[in-house]
């Protein structure tokens, strides 16, 4: 049971920008969650198959994603909450994902209180 809780409190970050991913990790780890960074969608998929996590934060500024990729990720891992982070306010090319698939969209730089609130909400629903 304890191992399941440890896996459940893991947050995956998909991002090629290691400096920005590290900043996100520090914010998330301060809230008592474990993190793991993936630099590509295939490596994220492999990681999720081996060790599921509570949520995935998708950095769409550093890893190009489209609605189809996000939909497939959610279909493959329905219990994982997907969050998006970006410098841009608008992503019309991701309208379907933003409207129907993503749990939340965050603006860079990430806000510690906002991330903590969202992760706590996801954790509470999962319990």
Backbone bond lengths (Angstrom), bond angles and torsions (degrees), N, CA, C in turn:
res aa  C-N    CA-C-N  psi(-1)  N-CA   C-N-CA  omega(-1)  CA-C   N-CA-C  phi
1 X - - - 1.452 - - 1.522 111.27 -
2 X 1.324 117.56 -42.34 1.460 120.70 -179.61 1.518 110.99 -62.63
3 X 1.330 118.04 -37.43 1.461 120.78 178.45 1.517 110.72 -64.45
4 X 1.346 116.80 -38.43 1.458 120.23 178.12 1.523 110.61 -62.73
5 X 1.321 117.27 -42.11 1.461 120.44 179.19 1.520 110.97 -65.52
6 X 1.342 117.50 -38.03 1.463 120.31 178.46 1.518 110.17 -63.31
7 X 1.335 117.32 -45.01 1.454 121.20 178.44 1.518 110.29 -64.51
8 X 1.328 116.67 -40.11 1.457 120.55 -178.08 1.523 111.63 -64.97
9 X 1.320 118.86 -29.32 1.461 121.23 -178.55 1.531 112.21 -91.79
10 X 1.325 116.21 19.68 1.464 121.26 177.76 1.523 109.27 -95.33
11 X 1.325 115.03 138.69 1.457 122.16 177.02 1.520 107.91 -118.35
12 X 1.319 116.96 125.85 1.459 121.45 176.78 1.527 108.56 -94.97
13 X 1.309 115.20 143.59 1.458 121.36 177.53 1.520 107.63 -121.95
14 X 1.319 116.50 124.27 1.456 121.68 176.06 1.516 107.15 -101.78
15 X 1.339 116.27 109.90 1.455 119.98 -179.41 1.506 111.59 -168.88
16 X 1.323 116.75 138.33 1.462 121.43 179.45 1.519 112.71 -87.90
17 X 1.325 117.33 -18.08 1.461 120.97 180.00 1.527 108.32 -84.58
18 X 1.322 116.33 100.22 1.463 120.09 -173.03 1.524 112.62 -64.84
19 X 1.331 118.64 -32.01 1.467 120.34 179.18 1.524 110.38 -66.62
20 X 1.333 117.63 -46.62 1.467 120.83 179.42 1.520 110.92 -66.93
21 X 1.330 117.82 -38.92 1.459 121.01 178.14 1.531 110.52 -63.84
22 X 1.315 116.91 -38.48 1.471 120.67 178.66 1.518 111.71 -65.00
23 X 1.336 116.93 -38.47 1.468 120.80 176.78 1.523 109.52 -61.98
24 X 1.327 117.19 -45.80 1.465 120.95 177.35 1.533 110.75 -59.74
25 X 1.309 116.68 -43.69 1.468 120.58 179.36 1.521 111.20 -57.92
26 X 1.316 117.14 -46.90 1.467 119.89 -179.65 1.517 111.61 -60.76
27 X 1.337 117.34 -42.58 1.469 120.61 178.26 1.523 111.24 -61.59
28 X 1.306 115.83 -44.46 1.464 121.55 -177.09 1.523 111.35 -70.29
29 X 1.306 116.75 -41.60 1.466 120.61 -178.82 1.524 112.10 -67.86
30 X 1.338 117.99 -27.60 1.470 120.54 174.46 1.524 111.03 -63.15
31 X 1.329 116.24 -25.97 1.465 121.11 179.58 1.528 111.54 -91.87
32 X 1.328 117.34 15.14 1.472 123.79 174.78 1.526 114.53 72.03
33 X 1.324 116.99 31.61 1.461 121.71 173.08 1.521 107.95 -112.08
34 X 1.313 116.41 151.00 1.459 121.38 174.68 1.522 108.48 -90.08
35 X 1.324 116.90 151.50 1.460 120.73 -179.35 1.520 111.01 -129.09
36 X 1.307 114.45 156.95 1.455 121.77 172.77 1.519 107.37 -146.76
37 X 1.323 115.89 133.87 1.466 121.87 -177.92 1.525 109.64 -101.65
38 X 1.326 115.44 135.53 1.464 122.91 174.24 1.523 107.78 -123.66
39 X 1.333 117.19 140.51 1.459 119.85 -176.60 1.526 113.49 -101.31
40 X 1.319 116.86 -4.03 1.469 119.64 178.41 1.527 109.82 -146.60
41 X 1.314 115.77 157.01 1.460 120.61 178.40 1.534 111.65 -62.70
42 X 1.351 119.58 -42.88 1.474 118.31 177.67 1.539 112.94 -61.14
43 X 1.330 117.62 -38.67 1.474 118.63 179.24 1.531 110.67 -69.60
44 X 1.335 117.48 -34.84 1.468 120.66 175.04 1.523 110.12 -62.30
45 X 1.323 116.81 -47.07 1.473 121.24 179.15 1.525 111.17 -57.68
46 X 1.336 116.89 -43.28 1.470 120.91 178.21 1.527 110.33 -62.88
47 X 1.317 116.58 -44.91 1.458 120.96 -179.84 1.513 112.52 -62.45
48 X 1.331 116.95 -42.23 1.467 120.50 179.38 1.524 111.52 -67.45
49 X 1.321 117.24 -32.58 1.463 120.45 178.10 1.529 110.44 -67.77
50 X 1.320 116.93 -34.59 1.471 121.08 -178.84 1.521 112.42 -82.03
51 X 1.325 117.11 -39.96 1.464 121.77 -176.39 1.518 109.62 -146.39
52 X 1.321 117.67 97.51 1.463 120.76 -179.70 1.526 111.41 -57.74
53 X 1.301 115.44 159.67 1.462 119.60 178.23 1.529 109.14 -137.06
54 X 1.304 114.70 172.64 1.458 122.10 -177.15 1.529 111.45 -76.93
55 X 1.331 116.17 -39.93 1.457 120.74 -175.94 1.520 110.60 -152.31
56 X 1.323 114.42 158.04 1.463 121.99 174.14 1.521 107.27 -125.95
57 X 1.331 115.52 131.37 1.461 120.82 174.31 1.517 107.05 -102.81
58 X 1.334 115.76 120.50 1.454 122.73 -177.36 1.525 109.59 -99.62
59 X 1.319 117.48 114.53 1.460 121.83 176.44 1.523 107.39 -88.32
60 X 1.326 115.81 95.42 1.461 120.02 -175.04 1.531 112.57 -76.87
61 X 1.320 117.92 -6.12 1.464 120.80 174.06 1.527 110.83 -77.47
62 X 1.324 117.31 -31.81 1.464 119.85 -175.22 1.529 114.14 -106.24
63 X 1.323 117.24 -19.82 1.467 121.35 177.66 1.525 107.47 -125.84
64 X 1.327 117.00 110.88 1.469 118.99 -179.57 1.529 111.50 -66.44
65 X 1.323 115.16 124.08 1.458 121.82 179.32 1.518 109.01 -129.69
66 X 1.323 115.83 152.16 1.458 119.85 173.90 1.530 108.79 -125.47
67 X 1.328 115.56 175.20 1.468 120.28 -178.02 1.521 112.25 -56.98
68 X 1.313 116.59 -40.71 1.466 121.47 -178.89 1.528 110.98 -61.43
69 X 1.327 117.45 -45.47 1.473 121.32 -179.61 1.526 110.85 -63.84
70 X 1.319 116.72 -43.58 1.461 121.15 -179.32 1.528 110.37 -66.52
71 X 1.317 117.08 -42.25 1.466 121.38 178.17 1.531 110.28 -61.37
72 X 1.336 117.50 -44.42 1.471 120.89 178.82 1.525 111.66 -63.58
73 X 1.327 116.97 -38.96 1.462 120.68 177.82 1.523 110.23 -61.81
74 X 1.317 116.95 -45.21 1.465 121.45 -179.86 1.530 111.31 -67.14
75 X 1.326 117.02 -38.81 1.465 121.06 178.27 1.525 110.90 -64.71
76 X 1.327 116.57 -39.76 1.464 121.25 179.58 1.523 112.42 -71.79
77 X 1.332 116.73 -27.73 1.467 121.82 -176.04 1.531 109.38 -136.43
78 X 1.326 117.27 69.49 1.469 121.11 -173.01 1.529 114.93 -63.09
79 X 1.328 117.79 -25.05 1.463 119.11 -178.05 1.532 113.05 -85.47
80 X 1.314 117.00 -6.66 1.464 121.53 -179.26 1.524 109.50 -89.86
81 X 1.325 116.29 127.97 1.469 120.93 176.13 1.521 108.84 -81.92
82 X 1.332 115.94 133.13 1.458 121.28 -179.80 1.525 109.91 -105.78
83 X 1.320 115.46 129.10 1.457 121.71 175.68 1.525 107.61 -120.17
84 X 1.306 116.76 150.36 1.452 121.90 179.22 1.519 108.71 -116.61
85 X 1.328 116.88 143.79 1.457 121.53 174.97 1.536 107.81 -131.27
86 X 1.343 115.67 137.79 1.455 120.60 -177.59 1.522 110.62 -160.67
87 X 1.317 115.17 156.65 1.465 120.58 172.93 1.536 110.70 -77.44
88 X 1.305 115.76 -28.40 1.462 121.62 -177.03 1.525 111.13 -80.52
89 X 1.317 115.68 143.08 1.467 120.35 177.07 1.520 111.96 -79.23
90 X 1.316 116.40 -35.74 1.458 120.87 -173.51 1.522 110.94 -117.70
91 X 1.312 114.35 137.18 1.458 122.49 176.29 1.522 107.95 -136.28
92 X 1.323 117.12 74.05 1.473 119.02 -177.83 1.529 112.63 -59.00
93 X 1.331 117.06 -27.76 1.461 120.36 179.42 1.531 112.01 -70.19
94 X 1.331 117.64 -15.08 1.469 122.45 179.45 1.532 112.37 -112.54
95 X 1.317 116.26 20.94 1.463 120.70 -175.71 1.530 112.32 -55.13
96 X 1.317 118.03 -43.81 1.470 121.11 -179.77 1.531 110.61 -60.25
97 X 1.325 116.48 -47.50 1.469 120.58 -179.30 1.517 111.44 -64.46
98 X 1.318 116.39 -43.24 1.462 120.69 -179.17 1.524 110.51 -63.72
99 X 1.309 116.62 -39.46 1.468 121.07 -177.17 1.523 113.82 -76.63
100 X 1.334 117.12 -34.40 1.464 119.18 -168.41 1.524 116.55 -123.29
101 X 1.325 118.50 -17.13 1.465 119.06 -170.77 1.528 112.90 -118.07
102 X 1.313 116.69 -45.80 1.465 120.42 -174.36 1.523 111.84 -73.41
103 X 1.318 115.74 140.03 1.467 121.76 177.70 1.531 110.23 -72.00
104 X 1.342 115.84 -39.86 1.466 120.11 -179.04 1.521 109.77 -161.04
105 X 1.321 115.20 157.20 1.453 122.87 174.72 1.520 107.95 -119.52
106 X 1.324 115.92 129.55 1.457 121.86 -177.47 1.520 109.95 -116.05
107 X 1.314 115.70 144.28 1.458 121.82 177.50 1.522 108.80 -94.83
108 X 1.320 116.24 137.95 1.464 121.39 174.20 1.520 108.86 -80.19
109 X 1.302 120.18 146.72 1.458 125.17 -5.42 1.525 110.49 -71.16
110 X 1.307 114.59 146.43 1.457 120.70 -176.53 1.525 111.04 -64.21
111 X 1.310 115.15 142.95 1.456 122.13 178.95 1.528 108.84 -99.32
112 X 1.307 116.61 124.34 1.462 122.58 -176.85 1.531 112.53 -56.85
113 X 1.329 117.16 -46.30 1.470 120.24 -179.05 1.526 111.58 -64.05
114 X 1.325 116.65 -40.09 1.461 120.76 -179.61 1.529 110.99 -65.69
115 X 1.329 117.14 -45.71 1.466 120.49 178.66 1.527 110.81 -63.03
116 X 1.318 116.34 -45.16 1.469 120.40 179.64 1.521 110.63 -59.71
117 X 1.323 117.77 -44.78 1.463 122.34 179.42 1.532 110.55 -61.11
118 X 1.330 117.06 -47.33 1.466 120.25 -178.51 1.525 111.54 -63.79
119 X 1.326 117.41 -44.24 1.467 119.96 -179.65 1.524 111.50 -66.23
120 X 1.315 116.30 -38.78 1.468 119.68 176.74 1.529 110.12 -63.27
121 X 1.319 117.61 -40.34 1.465 121.66 177.80 1.522 111.18 -62.68
122 X 1.326 116.48 -44.65 1.469 120.60 178.75 1.523 110.26 -63.36
123 X 1.325 116.54 -44.08 1.472 121.69 179.96 1.528 110.75 -61.47
124 X 1.340 117.00 -44.58 1.466 121.15 -178.95 1.522 112.02 -63.55
125 X 1.316 117.57 -38.22 1.463 121.11 178.27 1.527 110.53 -67.97
126 X 1.328 115.89 -36.17 1.475 120.24 -178.07 1.527 112.53 -71.67
127 X 1.312 117.52 -19.75 1.469 120.75 -177.16 1.501 112.32 -78.48
